[in-house]
Amino acid sequence: MKRRQFLAASLAAGTALTAPSLVRAQAREIVIAGPSAQAKMFETDVQPIVEKRTGAKIIMDGSISVKHIQTLIAQRSAPTHSITWFPDTDMVTAMGEGLLAPLDGAKIPNLAKLLPGSLPADKLWVQLKVARFSIGVNTDKVKPPIETWSDIWTDRFKGKLLVPAYALTQGPMMMTAAAHVETGKPLAQAQYEIEAAYKRLKALKPNVLNVFSASPQAIMLLEQGEAHAVVGLFSSVLYPRMRQGMPIDLPSPKDGAFGSPNCLALVEKAPNASLASAVIDAMLDADVQKIMMQKTFDSPVRGDVELDPGVVAADKLVSLDPLFWGKRRAEFAPGYAAALA
């Protein structure tokens, strides 16, 4: 089912669209449609700073992007949310539904201080931070270390490799890595070689222990040594366990690691739009960017933020084409599943 069809079906079926407590925003209230996985970090470490700088009262409504988009469609004429915090591919879906308003550089001066590529030409969203996606390894089991993406196709990973379900953010990245190995093209070019990706994924099957749909379970198998490598782990998920002494690491292959941008956007007809713009601007302040890097191990989108050890600069990571994957992702799902079946 295509994303637009899914959204329409969900609405017709009377899907619960938002928490009952959310009502039309009051004078200084800004409601963010954001990821539940990052709500605690935001509320504890970022929200107090942003509220102090802007005078806003912020409410983080944590859920998955698809449910947030359902809500925004249903409330199109009078939205309760002012800001969306989505992956870039889901921003494409929101854009297609006409749910986003352009960002104003006069109201968000930090837009001029970001790394190249952080802001699309139409300024409908801006990158907030970039999670690094690579190959998690058990350092007791993987010797010598992984050097390139082609290493996971070798016999030393037979029956010991976990790969991501296509529905996860990492699914298109797994396809891109496969197409890169098959064609020899750089990752950024290989992402469009879908048939090559299917072919190389089929060749990976002898090495696949399982297809995972939840990162915590995948990390547990990695720590136990049942899996020797996991394709599709994020820095924010793996590094906290690594720092607790687990024998795991997230090396970046020489041929490139992926970046998955977290993005912010202003909702069309947003309540308190000027204040919401100030909130977005404050989240792009250098010290706030540094706090988020330290808490999530994701890459900041400002070049003037000194990187912590293990954090890769955002402009050194390969981000997928959000327009291509945002519009065509659903059609590739059956081929991905069939290749690994």
N, C-alpha and C positions, 0 to 999 in steps of 0.2 A: 504494500500500500504506500502510495506516495505521501509525502509529508502533508501537503495541502489536503488530500483526501482524509488522512488520519485526523487532522485538526477539525475538519468539518464534521466527520463522523462522531468525534468525541463531544463536540458541542451539541449535536443533534440528540445524542444519548443522554444529555443532561449531566455531563461530567462536572464534578465540583470544581469550581474555577479559582477559588481563593479562600483564604482563611476568613471565617465569618466576621472576625473582629476588624477587618480592613474596611474602612469606609472612606468617603471622599476626604482627601487630605485637608487638614486644618492649616491655619495661617503660616506656621513655620515648619510644617511637617513634610518630610521627603521620604517616600516609600521606594525602596530599591527592590526590583525583581531580580534576585541573585541566586547563586548556587548554595544549597544547604551545606555542602561539604566545607565551605569557607566562611560560613556565618559566624562560627565561634571566634575564629581569628579576627574577623572584621569587627565584631562587636566588642571584643576585648582590647585589641591593640590599635585599631584604626579609627573606629567610630568616635571615641571620646575626643581625639585630636581634631577630626573634621568638624564635629559639632561645635567645638570651642572656636574654631577659626571662622565658621560661617554663621553661627547662630541657629543652625537648623536642628530640628529634632528628627533623627533618622530612624526609620524602621526597616530592618532587613527582613524581607519576605523570602525565605529560603525554600527552593524547590528545584526541579529540573526545568530546563529551558522550554521544552515542549508544552508543559503545563502553564508556564508563564505566558507563552505566546497565545494559548487558548484564552487566558484571562484578558490579555490585551485586545484580542479580537472582539470578545464579548463586550468589553467596556470601551470600545473604540470612541464613542461620542463623549464619554465622561470618565476617563481613566482614573484609577486610584493610585497607580504607580507613576513616578516621575522619571526614574532611571532604570535601564536594563543593564545587567551584568551577565553577558553571554559569551560563549566561544564565537569566533568570527563567522563560522559557518551558519550558526543559528541567527546571527545578525542578518545574514543574507535572507533567511526566511522571513524575519521580521520586516526587513526592507521591502520584500516582495508583497507583503500584506499592507504596506503603507503605514506602518506603526511607528516609524522613527522620524524625528525632526533633525535638521542639520545643526551641527555644533557651531557656535559663534566664537571665533577667535578673540573678539573683543571682550567677551564675558569669560572666556577660558584661556587666559594668556599663556598657560603652560603648554598649550598645543604647539607653540613655536619653539619649545625647548626639548622636543622629543627626538628620538632616533629616526632616521629616514625609514619610511614604510610603516610607521606607527599609526598613520592617519590616512584613510582612503581619500581619493580625489574629491568625492562628493561630501566628505566630512560627516557622514551619517553615524559613524562610531569612531572610537579611539581605543587603541590598545592600552590596557592598564598594566599588565605584566605578562610574561611569556613563560609557560611551563616547558621544561625540557623533557622530551620523550626519547628514550633510547632502549638499550638492552640491559635489564637487570641481571646480574650474575651472582652465583654463589662462589666466592673467592677461594673456598677450599676445594671446589670441584672443577673450576674452569682455569686450567693451567695448560699452556700459556694463555694469556689474556686474549679476549676478542679484539681484533684489529679492524676488520671490515664487516659490512653486512653479509657478505658471502660466507663468512665463517659459520653462521648458524645453519647453513645447508650441508655442512660436512658431517661425516659419520660420527665424530666425537659427541654430537648432540643427539644421537639416535635414541628416540623415546624419552628424551629428557628436556624437551622444549615446550614452554607454554606460549600460546599465541592469543591475541585478543579477539573477542567476538566482534563482528563487524559493526554491531550497534553501538559499540563504545567509540569514544572520540578517536581512539587509536586505530580503529579499523582501516580507514583510508590511508593512514601512515604505514600500516603493515602492507597494504597493497602497493603503495609507492616504493617501499623498500624492495619488494619482490620484483617489480617492474625494473627498478634500477639494476638489480643483479642480473636480470634476464637480458636487458638491452645494453648495459654499460653506460647508459646516459646518466648525467648528474640527477640527483634526487628531484630537483625543481622541474626538470624537463620530463623525467620518467613518470611523474604522477598522472600524465595523460595517456599512458600506454596500458590501457586496461586489459587487453587480451594477453599481453606479455605478462602482466601481473598474475592472471589466472594460471598461465602455463607454469610459472615459477612456483606458485603456491602449491600446485599439485606435486611438484618435485620435493616439497618440504614435508609432505605427509609422514614419511617414515620417522622423522625426527620429533613429530608432535606428540607430546604426552597428553595434552588436553587443550581445549579452547576455553579460555576463562572469560567470565562476565563480571567479575568483581576483583579489584586489585588486592584487597586485604587477604583473600584466600590464596591468590597467586603468590603473594609475598611470603605467606606462611609455608607454602610448599617449597619456595626458594630457600628460606632459612633452614628448613629441615633437610635440604639436600635431595629431596625427591625430584624436584626440578633443578636442573643445573643453570638454566637461563630462562628469562621471561621477556618476551618481546612486547614492549608497550607499557613500560612503567614510567611514571613521572617522577621528577626530582622531589616534588612536594610529598609524594607518597613513600618513597624509598629512603630518602635521607634521614628522616627522624629515626627510623629503625637502625640504619647504619651507624648513627651517632650513639646509639645505645649498645653498640658492640657486636651487633649481628654480623656474620661473615658474608656480607653482601656489598655490592658496589654498582654504580651506574655509569660505566665508561661510555664515552662518545666515540663511535667508529671513526676512523680516519676519513671515510667518505661522507661523513656528515651526520649530525643528530637533528631531530625535528624540534620545532617550537610550536606550541599550541597556545595562541594568544587568548588571554582573557580580555574582554573588551567592555567598554562602557558606552551607552548611548542615551540620548534624551528622547523620551516618549512623545510622540505627536500629541498635542493638546495637553501636555503634562501640567498637573497642578504645580503652581509655584515654579515655573520654568526657569526664571532668573536665578532663584535660590538653588535649584537643581544644578544649574551650570556652575555655580560657585562650589557646590559639593564635588562635582567632577574635577574641577580645577584643583581643589585641595587634595584630592586623591592622587593627583599627578605631581604634588610637591615632592622635592627631592628627599626630604627626610621621611615622608610617608612611604615613598617608593623603597627606601632602604629598610624600613620596618617590615614591609611585606616580603622583601627578599629574605630577611633574616628569619621570618616565621614560616615561609613556605618554600624557600630555596628556589623560587622562580626568578627569572631574569627581569630586572627593571627595564623600563622603556626610555630611560634618560641616560645619556652618556656620561653625565657628571656624577653618577652614583658609583662609588667604589665597590667593586664586586667582592663578595666573600669567597673564600676558597671553595672550589667545586662548582661555583655558579658560572655558567657560560654567558657571554654577552649576547643579548637578544638578536643583534644583527649578524651574529655568527651561526644562528640556528636557521634551519630550513622550515619555513611556514608554507603550508599547502595553500593553493589558490581557493579562497573562500567562495568565489562566485561559481567556479567549476563544481566544487564538491557540494556547496549549498543547494545548487539547482539539480544536480544529477546523481547525488549519492544514492538515493533509493533504488535506482535502476541497476546498480552494481551489486546489490546485496545477494541476489540468488546465485550469481557466479562465484562470489566469495565463498558462500556456504558449500556449493557443489565442489569447488576446488579442494576444500579441506575435508570433505565428507569421507 
